[in-house]
């Protein structure tokens, strides 16, 4: 008599006829056992799949919510971008009669933290401010608007750069601390043959006859502490080149992890100081782009030259 | 009703660990739940019965239709017990498992406490020829898990081709069919 295991092993259905009754009964129970196992497994998978289905549905709903939230954020960012764009200055035609001007301003994201502006003091002198606000996004745009308002209001009251920046800092301190933000400051007022400046964390350099005069930048950032600011004066004659910039360019890195550096930038400025400011700007930007791996921050570089009258 | 902490039944760590491992093996819990299951579990210790119910709750909270999962868990627990634990030394044939599980070294050895709360797990009928047995259970464990335990324990030795356990009539009467 054939054994069930042997027949199942060989796979020859014709041999089934040779099975004894007891083996046929075993075949019957084996089959039933397998069916029962399939039944239990199917119920198990059905139960787990139902939960999976519910989980997927919840995930779908959450994805839709995320998409809606993202859409709202994008809209807010677009508005903040428009606000920021509107806050950036128009150039004063009178200013251009006295100063050659070239500006490179590139935000890393839709709404960045670099802010520059042109002002006139209450005595009619031109002034320029360059600020690097910590953070990006909507908060940076809001702080930009706040600082602009503070400077414009303060400049109707006081004249000297030191007094202007100190008052703005004092008026901004509580607010900026509350939102945990601060800003570097580079504030320059132009006089007949000189400039007076306050510099806290920004970069400034004056190039004359091949010589480089770096801004003294020991003043505090706006929004960190209540301290007096120090004002410096430099001669600024016709033909002299003034450069103001934030740290975005000088801290840009190449593939080897090396910084672009202020020395490299200042050397370029000095080497090409006699060229039109637009050309100098283009040289600096091209050199930086060739050096750096990718941008990692906002970049602002402002070049001014007093025109020969 | 449990009148005091002294009255609360205790379950052995091996039972808890077996349940937890079965959950993991069947992929019915993941991530933080796994850590929750195994948190501070010592197979040599005794744990309050509420800890067992907390484990059950973890599964119940996740799945809507849970009976098929309880059944599978019970099967997996005994499969692990037989193939990875001492089961192979204790039970040689499937039908022997019924005697083992209803005896003094079976389910009653992994739960202790006041008799009224621990309950019993008694073999009421056993007919090897007909392939039928009936167990009366009053333990605090879920009946579907117990059904799964019986199925798993009977199938593990490999000498039985068909096993089914149901409690469709009296929920405390587990009717076993085995061939």
Interface residues (C-beta under 8 A of the other chain):
Chain A: X26 X29 X30 X32 X33 X36 X40 X41 X43 X44 X46 X47 X48 X50 X51 X54
Chain B: X26 X28 X62 X63 X64 X65 X66 X67 X68 X69 X71 X72 X75 X151 X160 X161 X162 X163 X164 X179
